[in-house]
Amino acid sequence: MQARAIQRFVRITPRKCNQVLELIRGQSVEQAQVTLQFTPKLGARIVQKVLKSAVANALHEGKVKIENLYVKEAVAGAGPTLKRWLPRAQGRATPMLKRMSHVSLTVALKE
């Protein structure tokens, strides 16, 4: 049995979010929650919410205990990019790319 949660259009780059997701991949849910609680990155707060949602989905689907769940899959894919312009010297402009992510997290029962 596995449960999934997705948060789309998060205003953080996929690269920064994947750094946090690497910390919890394969860990038990309880250990992942502790790791995220003490990780001082913006992505940790976002991933923590997605993890909480995935656990809630798992508890709603069947009679499972949190102790028996682990993080099976955790991925942050690229979302749309906001394109903005930054004024520069002598009338020029530089493009600014504000990237977004789609964070997907799957929890499953330990075997």
N, CA and C of each residue as an Amber inpcrd file, in Angstrom:
protein
   333
   0.8340000  -1.1710000   0.0000000   0.0000000   0.0000000   0.0000000
   0.8880000   1.2460000   0.0000000   0.5360000   2.1950000  -0.8220000
   1.2780000   3.4460000  -0.8400000   0.3270000   4.6130000  -1.0370000
   0.7380000   5.7650000  -0.5610000  -0.0550000   6.9840000  -0.6820000
   0.8420000   8.0870000  -1.2150000   0.2160000   9.0470000  -1.8820000
   0.9870000  10.0710000  -2.5730000   0.4050000  11.4540000  -2.2920000
   1.2620000  12.4620000  -2.3220000   0.8320000  13.8470000  -2.2000000
   1.6750000  14.6880000  -3.1570000   1.0220000  15.6450000  -3.8050000
   1.7040000  16.5180000  -4.7700000   1.3470000  17.9650000  -4.4460000
   2.3580000  18.8070000  -4.4270000   2.1220000  20.2430000  -4.3220000
   2.7030000  20.8790000  -5.5740000   1.8470000  21.5720000  -6.2960000
   2.2750000  22.1280000  -7.5760000   2.4590000  23.6470000  -7.4750000
   3.2570000  24.1850000  -8.3960000   3.4940000  25.6270000  -8.5360000
   4.0710000  26.2520000  -7.2650000   5.0790000  25.6030000  -6.6960000
   5.7600000  26.1170000  -5.5130000   6.8690000  27.0550000  -5.9770000
   6.9530000  28.2350000  -5.3660000   7.9330000  29.2300000  -5.8110000
   9.3080000  28.9810000  -5.2060000   9.9100000  27.8610000  -5.5780000
  11.2820000  27.5340000  -5.2020000  11.8410000  26.7320000  -6.3740000
  13.1210000  26.8620000  -6.6310000  13.6930000  26.1430000  -7.7640000
  13.7500000  24.6490000  -7.4590000  13.5900000  23.8090000  -8.4680000
  13.6540000  22.3610000  -8.2410000  15.0010000  21.9170000  -7.6770000
  16.0570000  22.6040000  -8.0500000  17.3860000  22.2370000  -7.5720000
  17.4930000  22.3990000  -6.0560000  16.9920000  23.5160000  -5.5280000
  17.0340000  23.7540000  -4.0880000  16.1250000  22.7800000  -3.3410000
  14.9810000  22.4870000  -3.9240000  14.0430000  21.5800000  -3.2750000
  14.5740000  20.1440000  -3.2720000  15.2300000  19.7350000  -4.3350000
  15.7900000  18.3800000  -4.4100000  16.9050000  18.1650000  -3.3910000
  17.6120000  19.2330000  -3.0100000  18.6300000  19.1120000  -1.9730000
  18.0060000  18.6550000  -0.6550000  16.8390000  19.1740000  -0.3490000
  16.1430000  18.7920000   0.8740000  15.5520000  17.3840000   0.7330000
  15.0200000  17.0770000  -0.4400000  14.4020000  15.7670000  -0.6540000
  15.4180000  14.6320000  -0.5730000  16.6660000  14.9050000  -0.9480000
  17.7220000  13.8930000  -0.8400000  17.9490000  13.4710000   0.6110000
  17.6940000  14.3820000   1.5400000  17.9020000  14.0830000   2.9520000
  16.9150000  13.0460000   3.4770000  15.7020000  13.0080000   2.9270000
  14.6610000  12.1490000   3.5080000  14.3280000  10.9250000   2.6630000
  14.8480000  10.8260000   1.4460000  14.5320000   9.6720000   0.5940000
  14.9350000   8.3720000   1.2810000  13.9970000   7.4340000   1.3980000
  14.2910000   6.1340000   1.9760000  14.1850000   6.0710000   3.4900000
  13.9910000   7.1980000   4.1510000  13.8970000   7.2080000   5.6120000
  12.4850000   6.8400000   6.0600000  12.3640000   6.4330000   7.3290000
  11.0390000   6.2370000   7.8940000  10.3760000   7.6120000   8.0260000
   9.0630000   7.6230000   8.0790000   8.3350000   8.8890000   8.1280000
   8.6740000   9.6680000   9.3980000   8.7730000   8.9760000  10.5220000
   9.1030000   9.6730000  11.7720000  10.4810000  10.3240000  11.7000000
  11.4560000   9.6000000  11.1650000  12.8110000  10.1420000  11.0370000
  12.8350000  11.3000000  10.0430000  12.0750000  11.1950000   8.9620000
  12.0090000  12.2610000   7.9580000  11.4070000  13.5290000   8.5550000
  10.3850000  13.3900000   9.4020000   9.7670000  14.5520000  10.0300000
  10.7540000  15.2700000  10.9520000  11.5480000  14.5020000  11.6900000
  12.5530000  15.1050000  12.5750000  13.6350000  15.7950000  11.7510000
  14.0680000  15.1400000  10.6850000  15.1010000  15.7310000   9.8130000
  14.6260000  17.0530000   9.2340000  13.3940000  17.0910000   8.7390000
  12.8630000  18.3130000   8.1350000  12.6600000  19.4170000   9.1670000
  12.3040000  19.0320000  10.3800000  12.0660000  20.0180000  11.4280000
  13.3390000  20.8030000  11.7520000  14.4960000  20.1400000  11.6570000
  15.7530000  20.7920000  12.0250000  16.6180000  21.1670000  10.8230000
  16.0470000  21.1640000   9.6330000  16.7770000  21.5860000   8.4390000
  16.4780000  23.0590000   8.1800000  17.4900000  23.9330000   8.2040000
  17.2440000  25.3720000   8.0820000  17.1840000  25.8490000   6.6240000
  16.2930000  25.2940000   5.8460000  16.1260000  25.7140000   4.4520000
  14.6470000  25.9560000   4.1830000  14.3630000  26.8260000   3.2280000
  12.9820000  27.1080000   2.8550000  12.2970000  25.8520000   2.3180000
  13.0190000  25.0640000   1.5660000  12.4590000  23.8450000   0.9880000
  12.0070000  22.8520000   2.0390000  12.6100000  22.8800000   3.2200000
  12.2460000  21.9530000   4.2840000  10.8140000  22.2030000   4.7510000
  10.4010000  23.4570000   4.8480000   9.0350000  23.7770000   5.2760000
   8.0270000  23.2800000   4.2310000   8.3550000  23.4520000   2.9620000
   7.4720000  23.0310000   1.8780000   7.3490000  21.5100000   1.8550000
   8.4830000  20.8220000   1.9350000   8.4980000  19.3610000   1.8990000
   7.7970000  18.7950000   3.1260000   7.9150000  19.4810000   4.2590000
   7.2760000  19.0330000   5.4880000   5.7540000  19.0170000   5.3210000
   5.2160000  20.0230000   4.6640000   3.7770000  20.0710000   4.4250000
   3.3280000  18.9550000   3.4820000   4.1280000  18.6860000   2.4500000
   3.7820000  17.6300000   1.4980000   3.8540000  16.2640000   2.1800000
   4.8620000  16.0640000   3.0220000   4.9960000  14.8030000   3.7570000
   3.8060000  14.5860000   4.6890000   3.4110000  15.6350000   5.3780000
   2.2660000  15.5490000   6.2810000   0.9980000  15.1720000   5.5070000
   0.8420000  15.7290000   4.3340000  -0.3150000  15.4230000   3.4930000
  -0.2900000  13.9770000   3.0060000   0.8860000  13.4870000   2.6110000
   1.0100000  12.1030000   2.1410000   0.7020000  11.1190000   3.2660000
   1.1530000  11.4280000   4.4710000   0.8680000  10.5640000   5.6240000
  -0.6310000  10.5680000   5.9240000  -1.2480000  11.7280000   5.8510000
  -2.6970000  11.8180000   6.0750000  -3.4570000  11.0040000   5.0310000
  -2.9910000  11.0390000   3.7790000  -3.6220000  10.2450000   2.7300000
  -3.4810000   8.7510000   3.0120000  -2.3250000   8.3400000   3.5070000
  -2.0900000   6.9280000   3.8210000  -2.9810000   6.4710000   4.9780000
  -3.1130000   7.3020000   5.9960000  -3.9460000   6.9480000   7.1400000
  -5.4210000   6.8960000   6.7510000  -5.8160000   7.7280000   5.8130000
  -7.2060000   7.7530000   5.3670000  -7.5390000   6.5440000   4.4910000
  -6.5960000   6.0970000   3.6860000  -6.8260000   4.9780000   2.7610000
  -7.0100000   3.6470000   3.4820000  -6.1780000   3.3750000   4.4910000
  -6.2540000   2.0860000   5.1580000  -5.8490000   2.1880000   6.6040000
  -5.9500000   1.0690000   7.2860000  -5.5730000   1.0470000   8.7000000
  -4.0850000   0.7450000   8.8160000  -3.2880000   1.7890000   8.7460000
  -1.8430000   1.6520000   8.8710000  -1.3740000   2.5560000  10.0090000
  -0.1990000   2.2600000  10.5230000   0.3950000   3.0810000  11.5660000
   1.5510000   3.8610000  10.9680000   1.7830000   5.0420000  11.5230000
   2.8640000   5.9000000  11.0230000   4.2150000   5.2100000  11.1710000
   4.3710000   4.3820000  12.1920000   5.6460000   3.6980000  12.4300000
   6.0050000   2.7510000  11.2820000   5.0040000   2.3000000  10.5330000
   5.2370000   1.3310000   9.4610000   5.4460000   1.9820000   8.0920000
   5.4390000   3.3040000   8.0270000   5.5720000   4.0020000   6.7450000
   6.9940000   4.5150000   6.5460000   7.4020000   4.5630000   5.2710000
   8.6950000   5.1710000   4.9170000   8.5240000   5.9790000   3.6310000
   9.4610000   6.8640000   3.3660000   9.4210000   7.7090000   2.1740000
   9.9700000   6.8950000   1.0070000   9.0790000   6.5020000   0.1210000
   9.4830000   5.6530000  -0.9960000  10.0650000   6.4880000  -2.1360000
   9.3940000   7.5720000  -2.4590000   9.8120000   8.3930000  -3.6000000
   9.6120000   9.8570000  -3.2460000  10.5770000  10.6910000  -3.5850000
  10.4920000  12.1290000  -3.3340000  11.1870000  12.8590000  -4.4790000
  10.4030000  13.6220000  -5.2480000  10.9290000  14.2690000  -6.4530000
  10.3770000  15.6910000  -6.5490000  11.2150000  16.6130000  -6.9850000
  10.7750000  17.9660000  -7.3050000  11.0730000  18.2040000  -8.7770000
  10.0350000  18.2790000  -9.5720000  10.1850000  18.5070000 -11.0040000
  10.0030000  19.9750000 -11.3390000  10.3860000  20.3290000 -12.5240000
  10.2910000  21.7190000 -12.9600000   8.8570000  22.0920000 -13.2830000
   8.4560000  23.2580000 -12.8200000   7.1630000  23.8210000 -13.1530000
   7.3750000  24.9450000 -14.1590000   6.3910000  25.7980000 -14.3290000
   6.5550000  26.9230000 -15.2480000   7.5590000  27.9430000 -14.7030000
   8.0770000  28.7530000 -15.5820000   9.0670000  29.7610000 -15.2120000
   8.4990000  31.1520000 -15.4720000   8.5620000  32.0200000 -14.4660000
   8.1650000  33.4090000 -14.6430000   9.3440000  34.1520000 -15.2670000
   9.0880000  34.8490000 -16.3460000  10.1580000  35.5760000 -17.0310000
   9.9940000  37.0650000 -16.7520000  11.0070000  37.6390000 -16.1240000
  10.9980000  39.0600000 -15.7690000  12.2680000  39.7040000 -16.3130000
  12.2810000  41.0360000 -16.3370000  13.4400000  41.7600000 -16.8610000
  14.0160000  42.6610000 -15.7930000  15.3350000  42.6950000 -15.7110000
  16.0560000  43.5130000 -14.7460000  16.7670000  44.6340000 -15.5130000
  16.4610000  45.8950000 -15.2020000  17.1240000  46.9960000 -15.9010000
  18.6240000  47.0260000 -15.6070000  19.4090000  47.2920000 -16.6270000
  20.8590000  47.3730000 -16.4900000  21.3440000  48.7210000 -17.0230000
  22.6410000  48.8940000 -17.0290000  23.2300000  50.1670000 -17.4470000
  23.0410000  50.4100000 -18.9410000  22.9860000  51.6600000 -19.3130000
  22.9350000  52.1310000 -20.7030000  21.7270000  51.5890000 -21.4630000
  20.5890000  51.4940000 -20.7730000  19.3410000  51.1170000 -21.4430000
  19.1890000  49.6420000 -21.7430000  20.0840000  48.8230000 -21.2580000
  19.9760000  47.3880000 -21.5140000  19.0880000  46.7220000 -20.4580000
  18.7880000  45.4600000 -20.6950000  17.9980000  44.6960000 -19.7310000
  18.5180000  43.2620000 -19.7010000  18.4240000  42.6400000 -18.5330000
  18.8560000  41.2600000 -18.3510000  17.6380000  40.4280000 -17.9460000
  17.4790000  39.2570000 -18.5380000  16.3330000  38.4320000 -18.1350000
  16.5350000  37.8030000 -16.7600000  15.4500000  37.7330000 -15.9900000
  15.4420000  37.0290000 -14.7050000  14.4570000  35.8800000 -14.8430000
  14.8860000  34.6910000 -14.4970000  14.0130000  33.5290000 -14.5710000
  13.6480000  33.1000000 -13.1590000  12.3840000  33.2220000 -12.8070000
  11.9100000  32.8160000 -11.4790000  11.2460000  31.4540000 -11.6290000
  11.9580000  30.4310000 -11.2230000  11.5120000  29.0630000 -11.4630000
  10.5390000  28.5680000 -10.3920000   9.6690000  27.6480000 -10.8200000
   8.7220000  27.0070000  -9.9150000   8.9350000  25.5020000  -9.9380000
   8.3820000  24.8230000  -8.9360000   8.5430000  23.3720000  -8.8150000
   7.1950000  22.6980000  -8.6090000   7.1630000  21.4120000  -8.9370000
   6.0690000  20.5270000  -8.5680000   6.6890000  19.4640000  -7.6650000
   6.3350000  19.4570000  -6.3890000   6.9090000  18.5380000  -5.4140000
   5.9770000  17.3340000  -5.2620000   6.5300000  16.1330000  -5.4760000
   5.7710000  14.8960000  -5.3900000   6.4430000  13.9740000  -4.3820000
   5.6280000  13.4120000  -3.4770000   6.1700000  12.5620000  -2.4180000
   5.2740000  11.3310000  -2.2480000   5.8810000  10.1600000  -2.1910000
   5.1550000   8.9010000  -2.0220000   5.6350000   8.2040000  -0.7600000
   4.6860000   7.7850000   0.0760000   5.0180000   6.9800000   1.2500000
   4.4250000   5.5890000   1.0610000   5.1190000   4.5750000   1.5970000
   4.6700000   3.2040000   1.4400000   4.9270000   2.4410000   2.7370000
   4.3160000   1.2760000   2.8400000   4.5280000   0.3980000   3.9950000
   5.8810000  -0.2780000   3.9160000   6.5200000  -0.4310000   5.0720000
   7.7770000  -1.1860000   5.1180000   7.4610000  -2.6550000   4.9040000
   8.3580000  -3.3420000   4.2130000   8.1120000  -4.7580000   3.9310000
   8.8370000  -5.6670000   4.8840000
